[in-house]
Amino acid sequence: MKHIYIVFFILIAVCCFSISKGNSAQEVVNLDGRFFVSLQDIPLMPGLVELADQTLVFDKPEGRIIEVVSYIQGISFDEIMSYYESVLPQFGWIKTGEKFFVRGDELLQMCFENHEGQVFLRITVMPK
């Protein structure tokens, strides 16, 4: 029985060490620690301001449809895409196109919009 406790303790120690190691992109995400309210596994990049009143959420038998909108403050489209291309794979998303990612049975689409001089990022998660 004593050996079981020792093995269990070693496994916990290894897991804790692995989690604490992380990588630089993970550390950037956790440094700010903000996520979209309705997409709790999609980080909100510094420089984006979520517009919660623009969020749409639908639950369908085929899967969820969630759309979030954020106002872009002082960062470029290229910076945003670079950030999400490095961060989203940490959450299981695989890039499949210029502004498309897939995870399991879901598709994530990023869309940049310009309305009356203000620039927005719209992220939609939907069934494939």
Sequence and secondary structure as in RCSB ss.txt:
>XXXX:A:sequence
MKHIYIVFFILIAVCCFSISKGNSAQEVVNLDGRFFVSLQDIPLMPGLVELADQTLVFDKPEGRIIEVVSYIQGI
SFDEIMSYYESVLPQFGWIKTGEKFFVRGDELLQMCFENHEGQVFLRITVMPK
>XXXX:A:secstr
 HHHHHHHHHHHHHHHHHHHH  HHHHHHHHH  B SS TTSB  TTEEE GGG EEEEETTEEEEEEEEEE S 
 HHHHHHHHHHHGGGGT EEEETTEEEETTEEEEEEEEEETTEEEEEEEEEE 
